[in-house]
Amino acid sequence: MEQLREALRYLGEFNTVSALLRITLAVIAGGVIGNERGRHGSAAGFRTHILVCLGGAMTSLCSLYVSQVAGLGGDVFRIPAQVISGIGFLGAGIILVRNNNTVAGLTTAAGMWVTATIGLSLGFGFYGGGVLATVICIITATLLTRLEQRRLRAMRFYVEVGGAERIQSVLDRIEALLKADARVDTVPAKSGLADSVGFEIAVANGAGYEETKRALLQIEGVRFVVPG
């Protein structure tokens, strides 16, 4: 028991071993959260979340190094505090507001902000808080997403559109066709073609699957429609 206490005390201090542990945990936490976002088609996925979490951890570690090793003093929270506001610029690039005033990308942007704070906490050696926040973040993103999808008890489609100039017109036609009973999310094109954009559609209380699929295929610019 005394050895465990000593080990925990050692890891709570700023040293090479604890720094390596904090960096490793930040990479793991960012990877777990990013993997979950990537599975939902978010452009900010595995690598992005790892870098955000690692950056937050390194900011905290650098502040501790300057204060405790270099002996320059100052407020160790001053530089890490800028991460909280600075990450907002990165998140703002993910959020999309469509013509019908619906918003997409908020969950991913919020996840990146939380990922940055987890990195900061791990960098300062708050292991328990960082790990617990990672677990809660995953539970929130996965279970609540499933609850939302269940609420839309729906048919799901993946629609791919060719030509950037057609994307808005196709989106308008899709929303006019499916009205308020559908959720439309923009995702990277599964075909890998540079001029394509994908839409994941969840339709509740709509017509039959084949009928809805035929209607979507008739929209000009739609390349193909497959089950989502």
C-alpha atoms as one frame of an Amber mdcrd trajectory, in Angstrom:
protein
   0.000   0.000   0.000   2.827   2.340   0.861   4.476   1.569  -2.504   1.259
   2.393  -4.339   0.995   5.686  -2.508   4.588   6.460  -3.373   4.018   5.612
  -7.033   0.929   7.858  -7.178   2.831  10.673  -5.507   5.673  10.254  -8.004
   3.272  10.339 -10.974   1.610  13.434  -9.538   4.903  15.299  -9.675   6.384
  16.802 -12.814   9.089  14.464 -14.091  10.026  12.568 -17.240   7.977   9.459
 -16.421   4.828  11.385 -15.505   5.205  13.581 -18.615   5.400  10.505 -20.848
   2.359   9.001 -19.100   0.343  12.203 -19.534   1.229  12.439 -23.220   0.325
   8.764 -23.756  -3.011   9.141 -21.986  -3.777  12.264 -24.036  -3.133  10.358
 -27.292  -5.340   7.476 -26.116  -8.168   9.752 -24.950  -8.100  11.796 -28.159
  -7.980   8.635 -30.268 -10.963   7.049 -28.513 -13.126  10.161 -28.885 -11.939
  10.788 -32.448 -12.622   7.212 -33.483 -16.227   7.530 -32.323 -16.683  10.772
 -34.278 -15.000   9.276 -37.343 -17.434   6.349 -37.364 -20.240   8.872 -37.717
 -18.642  10.388 -40.823 -17.215  13.503 -39.219 -14.355  15.177 -41.064 -12.754
  15.852 -37.670 -12.048  12.279 -36.681  -9.273  10.107 -35.270  -6.181  12.164
 -36.134  -7.744  15.554 -35.455  -8.917  14.645 -31.952  -5.564  13.072 -31.094
  -3.762  16.260 -32.108  -6.213  18.475 -30.203  -5.860  16.411 -27.016  -2.084
  16.138 -27.405  -1.835  19.886 -27.982  -3.817  20.587 -24.830  -1.608  18.229
 -22.807   1.605  19.719 -24.196   0.410  23.237 -23.371  -0.060  22.239 -19.736
   3.258  20.383 -19.650   5.136  23.328 -21.152   3.661  25.649 -18.530   4.720
  23.284 -15.753   8.209  22.950 -17.264   8.713  26.713 -17.501   7.521  27.190
 -13.930   9.061  24.201 -12.112  12.144  23.291 -14.159  13.231  26.505 -15.844
  12.264  28.461 -12.722  10.860  31.402 -14.671   7.761  31.651 -12.486   4.550
  33.201 -13.702   1.003  31.885 -13.861   0.999  28.261 -15.088  -2.658  28.609
 -16.132  -2.206  31.627 -18.378  -1.111  29.844 -21.588  -3.403  26.786 -21.169
  -6.337  29.159 -20.665  -5.899  30.336 -24.250  -6.548  26.806 -25.490 -10.136
  26.982 -24.227 -10.909  30.012 -26.362  -8.524  29.156 -29.206 -10.122  25.780
 -29.876 -13.320  27.661 -30.681 -11.799  28.816 -33.981 -11.180  25.208 -34.963
 -14.667  24.163 -33.918 -16.252  27.054 -35.795 -14.971  25.619 -39.069 -16.923
  22.407 -38.443 -20.319  23.975 -37.738 -22.563  24.425 -40.766 -25.764  26.503
 -40.901 -28.025  25.529 -43.755 -30.596  27.624 -45.590 -33.448  26.214 -43.518
 -31.613  27.332 -40.350 -30.740  23.786 -39.283 -27.279  23.396 -37.766 -24.838
  20.525 -38.339 -21.496  19.807 -36.702 -22.302  21.058 -33.210 -21.665  17.675
 -31.576 -18.257  17.334 -33.235 -17.289  20.924 -32.360 -18.338  20.410 -28.726
 -16.451  17.101 -28.678 -13.282  18.816 -29.843 -13.634  21.443 -27.124 -14.083
  18.725 -24.480 -11.122  16.808 -25.965  -8.926  19.891 -25.559  -9.947  20.278
 -21.901  -9.225  16.581 -21.310  -5.757  17.113 -22.750  -5.219  20.085 -20.452
  -6.315  18.118 -17.382  -4.059  15.175 -18.242  -1.146  17.513 -18.877  -1.547
  18.940 -15.373  -1.663  15.432 -13.913  -5.406  15.274 -13.183  -5.543  11.650
 -14.339  -8.846  10.694 -12.735 -10.699  13.683 -14.144  -9.285  13.197 -17.640
 -10.123   9.486 -17.799 -13.608   9.987 -16.313 -14.358  12.831 -18.733 -13.266
  10.622 -21.662 -15.615   7.828 -20.569 -18.540  10.232 -20.101 -17.827  11.854
 -23.478 -17.980   8.472 -25.251 -21.143   7.451 -23.408 -22.792  10.751 -24.302
 -21.802  10.573 -27.968 -22.750   6.917 -28.490 -25.760   6.197 -26.295 -27.491
   9.520 -26.832 -26.917   9.270 -30.580 -28.639   5.889 -30.549 -31.524   7.329
 -28.551 -31.917  10.115 -31.104 -31.833   7.611 -33.944 -34.440   5.491 -32.219
 -36.605   8.550 -31.842 -36.452   8.891 -35.614 -37.526   5.204 -36.101 -36.565
   5.437 -39.637 -35.362   4.326 -42.963 -31.799   5.389 -43.585 -30.170   6.295
 -46.872 -26.769   7.339 -48.071 -27.050   9.722 -51.029 -24.030  10.846 -53.044
 -24.103  14.023 -55.092 -21.717  14.899 -57.911 -20.599  18.458 -58.590 -20.083
  21.095 -55.929 -22.382  23.525 -57.747 -25.313  21.130 -57.309 -24.960  20.415
 -53.610 -27.211  23.199 -52.314 -29.920  22.632 -54.909 -29.920  18.888 -54.206
 -30.064  19.529 -50.465 -33.020  21.869 -50.951 -34.824  19.256 -53.061 -34.165
  16.524 -50.496 -35.481  18.654 -47.646 -38.525  19.685 -49.687 -39.210  16.038
 -50.561 -38.815  14.630 -47.055 -40.001  17.691 -45.126 -39.704  17.821 -41.310
 -39.737  14.063 -40.761 -36.112  13.632 -41.805 -32.619  14.411 -40.619 -29.968
  15.136 -43.232 -26.256  15.132 -42.331 -23.411  16.026 -44.681 -20.573  13.464
 -44.672 -17.437  12.761 -46.758 -18.157  10.961 -50.034 -17.803   7.194 -49.743
 -16.815   6.895 -53.404 -13.698   8.974 -52.760 -14.349  11.196 -55.789 -13.070
  14.727 -55.255 -16.179  16.437 -56.646 -18.664  14.391 -54.591 -20.405  14.992
 -51.285 -22.424  12.465 -49.296 -25.641  12.921 -47.356 -26.800  10.559 -44.627
 -30.584  10.707 -44.372 -32.844   9.323 -41.639 -36.520   9.391 -42.623 -39.324
   8.922 -40.110 -42.950   8.326 -40.994 -42.216   8.469 -44.684 -43.357   6.433
 -47.665 -41.951   2.965 -48.401 -38.242   2.416 -48.888 -38.343   1.788 -52.642
 -40.655   4.708 -53.280 -38.439   7.092 -51.308 -35.323   5.748 -53.012 -36.832
   6.305 -56.491 -37.792   9.865 -55.553 -34.243  10.597 -54.353 -32.709   9.132
 -57.523 -34.840  11.432 -59.660 -33.198  14.509 -58.156 -30.729  15.984 -60.641
 -27.148  15.600 -59.418 -27.727  12.480 -57.295 -25.280   9.800 -58.392 -26.558
   6.899 -56.327 -28.655   5.998 -53.279 -27.886   3.057 -50.973 -29.152   1.973
 -47.532 -27.579   4.054 -44.786
